[in-house]
């Protein structure tokens, strides 16, 4: 019987071109395996993903976002959560989690829960009072997030259009940190 691989979590790793290529590859693998991380087509267009990765990297470099990455023993990213900081005074007490993903080969081994705990730890260290995220309906993700302490606080029926005939609920989840 094999052992579960371990991940080491890093806040704001160096955003080298190689690292950004690896995050793009991870995102594509998660999407192509059916993961709900912004894309519905299969296979996903890696150029589209890279454009989003570059936008996130610019936000991290600009201090508007933080990146929590889980790396495997090989040093490659196997999990991500982007923590966006709100600049407006009335919402600056909470942050958004975006693109929360675990490599398909590692799903079901507690890594998602560990990634969320790491994001929560960093959010608390930044003085945030809550975390907010959204997830795609029809996949049971709200149940997973619920088991991690998040509460469903809003739902837009058919708020996400994945294709001409596939609409899903857009579900908002909230985790108080205080």
N, C-alpha and C positions, 0 to 999 in steps of 0.2 A: 504494500500500500504506500503510495507516494505522499509526500508532505505538501501542504499548501504553500505556494510561493509567498514570500513576504514582500511587502512594499515599504520603501522608505519615503517619507513625505518631505518635500522641500517647498519652502515659500519663496516665490520669485526667483526661480533659477535663471542663470544667464541665458538670454534669448538669442542664441547663436543661430545662424542659418541651418545648421545640421539639426539642432534641437527643434526649430520650427518645422522642418521637414518631418521629423519624427512625430510631432504633435499632429501634423496634417495626416500622416499615415495612420496614427491611432484613431483619429476622428473618422477617417474613411473606413477603417476596419469595423468600428463600432456601428457606423451607419449601414454598411453593407451586410452586417449581421442582423439588421432589423432594429438597431438602437434608435431611440427617439431623441436625437440630438440635432434637430433642425432640418433634416433632409428625408425625403421619402423615396426618391428614385434609387434604383439599384441596378448597376453600380452607380455610386455617387460620382460627380465630377470633382476630381481632386483640385482642380484650379479654383472652383467655387469655394471649397473648404479652405484652401491656402489664402484666398482673399480675406476670409473671415479670421483666420489665424493671424494674419498680418495686422488686421484691425485691432484684434485683442492685444497683440504685442505692442502696438502703438499706445493703447490705453494703459497697459502695464508700465511702459516706459514713461508715460506722462503722469503716473501716479493716480490715475482714475480707477484703476483696477489692480487687483492682486491675483497672482496665480498660485494655486496649490497643486502640486504635481506629485503623483506617486510613481516612483521609479522602481523597476525590478532590479534583480541582482546584476543584470547586464547593463544597468545605467540608463536604459531606455524608458521613456514615459509610458506608463501603463494605466494611468488614471489622471483625470484633471477635474478641477473646479475653479472657475474664474469668479472672483469676488469683486463685484462692482461697487464702488463707493458713491454715495449720492452727494452731489455738490450743493444742492439746495438746502437752505436752513431748516425747512419744515420736515424734511425727510432724511436729514443727515444722520439720524440716530439708528438707521437700519441699512443693510446692504443686500444686494441681489446676488444670488448664485446663478451662474450661467454655465452651460456645457459641462454638466456633471456627468462624467463617463468613466467606465471601467472597461478595460480590454475584454472582449467576449470570452476569452479563455480563462479569465479570472472571476467572472461573475458567479455569484452564489457562494463565494468563499469568505464573506464578511468584509471584503475590501471596500464595497460601497458604503457600508456603515462606518468603517474606519475613515474613509475620505470625508464623509460628512462631519464626523467628530473632529477631524483636523481643521476643517473649514470653520466649525463652531469655535474651536480653540483660538484660531487666529482672529476671528471676528470679535470675540470677547477681548482679546489683547489690544485690538484697535479701538475699544470702547463702544462697540456697537451694541445696541439693545435688542436687535432682532435680525433674522435673516428671512428673505423672501425668495421663492423660486416658482417657476411655472413648469408644468409637465403636460404631456400629451395624454388625453383620455384614451381609453380602450386598451391600455397596456398593463394596467394594475400598478402603475408607478405611484399613484397617490396612496396605495396601500403600503408600499415600501417606505415612502417618506413618512407616512403616519406611524409606522413602527419605529422610526428614528426620531419621533417627537414632533414632527410637523403636523399642523392642523390645516385642513382645507378651509380656506376663507373666501373663496370665490370660484365661479365656474362660468365660462362663456360657452354655451352650447354651440357646437359647430364653429367655434372660433378659429380653428386651424383647418386649412384646406391642403391636403396632401396631394390630391389629384382631382380631376374633374368630378369624380364621383366618390371621393373619400374625404369626409369631413370628420374632425374629431373635436371633442371638448378641449378647451384651453383651461387648465386647472391651476389656480393660484394656491400655494402652500406657504405657511408662515410658522416660524419658530421663534418664540420669545427667548431671549438670552438672559433676562433679568428675573 
